[in-house]
Structure formats: C-alpha cells, structure tokens
Amino acid sequence: DYKVKTFHLNDSISIANGSFISNGGGGDLHSTLSWNPETTNMSFFEWNTQILGLDKINLEILPSYFNVKEHRWDIAQIAQVAIEPKHIHIDNFLMKRDNQFISVDGALSEDESESLVIQTNDFQLEDFSEIISLSSGLKGVVNAKVVLSNPYSDMRFIGEADVDDSFVNNQEVGDVNVAGYWDKAKESINLTGDLIFKKEKTFTFHGDYY
C-alpha cells in the first residue's frame, strides 16, 4: 500500500490524500487508486491484473471515475487490455461525461487485418489542456477518429478531426478541420486541413510531416 499526502501538478490541479492499494498473489492482483476523497474532485480507479508470464499481462479495468475541475468522468463499463510482445488488444474502453466520450477499441499487432480505433465525441479541450501541459487558454470541441494498425513493421494510419469553436491563449481561432494518413513511401504523415473563422474559410494547408 502507498499513500501520498499532497501532490501539485500546477496551479489549478492538485492531489490530496492519494492512496494506492494492491492485494493478491500467484500472478493475480486487485488494485485501487484514489485521491481527493470526500471532495468535489474525488477520483477512484479499480482494476485487476493477471500476470501470465514475463511478457504477457492482462488488465481488467473495472467501473471507475475521476474528476477534473469538478467535472466527473466515468469508466462505466468493464474494459479488457491484453499486452504481449508486438500485440496489444483493448476491448470496450469507454470514458465519458454527459455527451462527451473517448473510446479505444481494437488491437495493434503485425496482423494487417487488426487495427486500433480511437474516437472522441464532443470532447472539451479546456478541462484537459493544463493536464497535458498545453496552454491554459486552449478551448474547443473535438470530434475525431483515428485508425492505426501494425506500428511494428508496416505502419498504417488514417484519421480525421474537427475542432469547433477553438481558442488559443483565449484568442478565438474558429473551426479547424484536419485529415491525415501515413505515407509509407515518404515515411511521413500527410495532412490536409482548413480553418473557418466566422463562417469564412480563411486558411488551407497541405503537406507532409516527418
């Protein structure tokens, strides 16, 4: 068991009375992680771990929740994660708040028929921008889908994202639309997109990013 009295990530994000508890044996563990108990930012994660060998682990993520700026996000259903060399399988991971969600489902392996799909729906950037060390004035609503397969020997990637009502450093930017894919021949990400400000297209871009 481990406990943390206080931890400050930045001026607006802090953790108090953190607790990590893990019990079990024989390769089977049950774990919980919590912080900020009995507050509006209370958070609680619970999962099971099955260690099947030195290089094979199964995780069962149980219904959990966390709060960011007093906004609660739920992992409302059981998700499975299987990890082994050159194969990661994620089944049924869904993190949601009201109509916002982030989902991850599928597999990464050398089998080209398998792919990992990541989706966001009406995701509000403002809550998480400071956590990932982006500008505190970053805002916007993200709807996106990314499909990734075989990152080990023959990577394939395709994705698209729309960021509506975006602000950077509290300055209005507008709506940003981006689409991209992995160009195997150039070993680069090919991106195209445009910027719409007050219903007028003001900027278009296209290029390869190495």
C-alpha positions as CSV (number, residue, x, y, z in Angstrom):
1,D,0.0,0.0,0.0
2,Y,1.2,3.5,-0.8
3,K,-0.2,6.9,0.3
4,V,0.5,10.4,-0.9
5,K,-0.4,13.4,1.3
6,T,-0.3,16.1,-1.4
7,F,0.9,16.5,-4.9
8,H,0.7,19.6,-7.1
9,L,0.8,19.3,-10.9
10,N,0.2,23.0,-11.5
11,D,-1.7,26.0,-10.0
12,S,-5.1,24.5,-10.7
13,I,-4.5,20.8,-10.5
14,S,-3.5,19.1,-7.2
15,I,-3.9,15.7,-5.5
16,A,-4.5,15.3,-1.8
17,N,-4.7,12.1,0.3
18,G,-3.8,9.8,-2.6
19,S,-3.9,6.0,-1.9
20,F,-2.8,3.0,-3.9
21,I,-3.7,-0.5,-2.6
22,S,-2.9,-3.8,-4.3
23,N,-3.7,-7.3,-3.0
24,G,-3.4,-10.8,-4.4
25,G,-0.9,-13.5,-5.2
26,G,0.1,-16.0,-7.7
27,G,0.1,-13.5,-10.6
28,D,-3.4,-12.2,-9.8
29,L,-3.7,-8.8,-8.3
30,H,-6.6,-6.5,-7.4
31,S,-5.7,-2.8,-7.2
32,T,-7.3,0.5,-6.4
33,L,-6.1,4.1,-6.8
34,S,-7.9,7.1,-5.3
35,W,-7.3,10.7,-4.4
36,N,-9.1,13.8,-3.1
37,P,-11.6,11.7,-1.1
38,E,-14.8,13.4,0.1
39,T,-14.3,16.4,-2.2
40,T,-15.8,17.6,-5.5
41,N,-12.7,16.3,-7.2
42,M,-12.8,12.8,-5.7
43,S,-11.4,10.1,-8.0
44,F,-11.3,6.3,-7.8
45,F,-9.8,3.7,-10.2
46,E,-10.1,-0.1,-9.8
47,W,-8.6,-2.9,-11.8
48,N,-7.5,-6.5,-11.8
49,T,-4.1,-7.6,-13.1
50,Q,-3.3,-11.1,-14.4
51,I,0.4,-11.8,-14.9
52,L,0.7,-14.7,-17.3
53,G,4.5,-14.6,-17.8
54,L,7.4,-12.2,-18.1
55,D,6.0,-10.7,-21.3
56,K,2.2,-11.2,-21.1
57,I,-0.2,-9.2,-18.9
58,N,-4.0,-9.0,-18.9
59,L,-5.7,-6.0,-17.3
60,E,-9.4,-5.8,-16.4
61,I,-10.4,-2.2,-15.8
62,L,-13.4,-2.1,-13.6
63,P,-16.0,0.7,-13.4
64,S,-14.2,3.8,-12.1
65,Y,-14.4,7.6,-12.2
66,F,-12.3,10.7,-11.9
67,N,-12.9,14.5,-11.6
68,V,-11.2,17.3,-13.5
69,K,-12.1,20.8,-12.4
70,E,-15.1,19.3,-10.6
71,H,-16.3,17.7,-13.8
72,R,-16.8,13.9,-13.3
73,W,-15.7,11.4,-16.0
74,D,-16.8,7.8,-15.8
75,I,-15.4,4.5,-17.0
76,A,-18.8,3.0,-16.7
77,Q,-18.2,-0.5,-18.1
78,I,-15.6,-3.2,-17.7
79,A,-12.7,-2.9,-20.2
80,Q,-10.1,-5.5,-21.1
81,V,-6.5,-4.9,-22.0
82,A,-4.1,-7.7,-23.1
83,I,-0.4,-6.9,-23.5
84,E,2.3,-9.1,-25.0
85,P,5.2,-8.6,-27.4
86,K,4.0,-7.0,-30.6
87,H,0.4,-7.4,-29.7
88,I,-1.8,-5.1,-27.6
89,H,-5.5,-5.7,-27.5
90,I,-8.0,-3.2,-26.0
91,D,-11.7,-4.2,-25.7
92,N,-14.5,-1.9,-24.7
93,F,-12.7,1.0,-23.2
94,L,-15.0,4.0,-22.9
95,M,-14.5,7.1,-20.8
96,K,-17.5,9.5,-20.8
97,R,-19.1,12.6,-19.3
98,D,-22.6,13.6,-20.4
99,N,-22.4,13.5,-24.3
100,Q,-18.6,13.6,-24.3
101,F,-16.7,10.4,-24.7
102,I,-13.3,8.9,-25.6
103,S,-13.3,5.3,-26.8
104,V,-10.5,2.9,-27.6
105,D,-11.1,-0.5,-29.2
106,G,-9.2,-3.0,-31.2
107,A,-5.7,-4.3,-31.5
108,L,-2.2,-3.4,-32.5
109,S,-0.2,-6.3,-34.0
110,E,1.7,-7.4,-37.1
111,D,-1.6,-8.8,-38.5
112,E,-2.7,-6.2,-41.0
113,S,-6.4,-7.3,-40.5
114,E,-6.3,-5.9,-36.9
115,S,-6.5,-2.2,-36.1
116,L,-6.9,0.1,-33.1
117,V,-9.7,2.7,-33.3
118,I,-9.7,5.8,-31.2
119,Q,-12.7,8.1,-31.2
120,T,-13.7,11.3,-29.4
121,N,-17.2,12.8,-29.3
122,D,-17.8,16.5,-28.3
123,F,-14.6,16.4,-26.3
124,Q,-14.0,19.7,-24.5
125,L,-10.3,20.6,-24.6
126,E,-10.5,23.2,-21.8
127,D,-10.6,20.7,-19.0
128,F,-7.6,18.7,-20.1
129,S,-5.3,21.3,-21.6
130,E,-3.5,22.1,-18.4
131,I,-3.1,18.4,-17.5
132,I,-1.2,17.7,-20.8
133,S,0.8,21.0,-20.3
134,L,-0.9,22.9,-23.1
135,S,-1.9,26.5,-23.0
136,S,-4.4,27.3,-20.2
137,G,-6.3,29.4,-22.8
138,L,-6.9,26.4,-25.1
139,K,-10.5,25.7,-25.8
140,G,-12.5,23.8,-28.4
141,V,-14.8,20.8,-29.0
142,V,-13.1,17.9,-30.7
143,N,-14.8,15.2,-32.8
144,A,-12.2,12.8,-34.1
145,K,-11.5,9.3,-35.3
146,V,-8.1,7.7,-35.7
147,V,-7.4,4.2,-37.1
148,L,-3.9,2.7,-36.5
149,S,-2.6,-0.7,-37.5
150,N,0.8,-2.6,-37.4
151,P,3.1,0.0,-35.9
152,Y,5.8,-2.7,-35.6
153,S,6.8,-3.4,-39.2
154,D,4.3,-1.8,-41.7
155,M,2.5,1.0,-40.0
156,R,-0.8,2.2,-41.4
157,F,-2.6,5.3,-40.0
158,I,-5.6,7.3,-41.1
159,G,-7.5,9.9,-39.1
160,E,-9.7,13.0,-39.2
161,A,-10.6,15.6,-36.6
162,D,-12.9,18.6,-36.4
163,V,-12.2,21.2,-33.7
164,D,-15.1,23.6,-33.4
165,D,-15.1,27.0,-31.6
166,S,-11.4,26.8,-30.9
167,F,-9.5,29.3,-28.8
168,V,-5.7,29.5,-28.3
169,N,-4.4,31.7,-25.5
170,N,-8.0,32.9,-25.1
171,Q,-8.0,34.3,-28.7
172,E,-10.7,32.9,-31.0
173,V,-9.3,30.8,-33.8
174,G,-12.5,29.3,-35.3
175,D,-13.3,25.8,-36.6
176,V,-10.3,23.6,-37.6
177,N,-10.8,20.5,-39.9
178,V,-7.9,18.1,-40.3
179,A,-7.4,14.8,-42.1
180,G,-4.3,12.7,-42.4
181,Y,-2.7,9.4,-43.2
182,W,0.6,7.7,-43.0
183,D,2.5,7.8,-46.3
184,K,4.6,4.7,-46.3
185,A,6.7,5.7,-49.4
186,K,7.7,9.1,-47.8
187,E,7.7,7.8,-44.2
188,S,5.7,10.8,-43.2
189,I,2.2,11.9,-42.1
190,N,0.3,13.6,-44.9
191,L,-2.0,16.2,-43.6
192,T,-4.7,18.4,-45.2
193,G,-7.0,20.8,-43.5
194,D,-8.6,24.2,-43.3
195,L,-9.6,26.9,-40.9
196,I,-13.0,28.5,-40.8
197,F,-13.4,31.8,-39.0
198,K,-16.9,33.3,-38.6
199,K,-18.2,31.0,-41.4
200,E,-15.5,32.1,-43.8
201,K,-12.6,29.8,-44.9
202,T,-9.5,31.8,-44.1
203,F,-6.7,29.2,-44.3
204,T,-6.0,25.9,-46.0
205,F,-2.9,23.7,-45.5
206,H,-1.5,20.6,-47.1
207,G,1.8,18.9,-46.5
208,D,4.0,16.0,-45.3
209,Y,5.2,16.0,-41.7
210,Y,8.2,13.9,-40.9
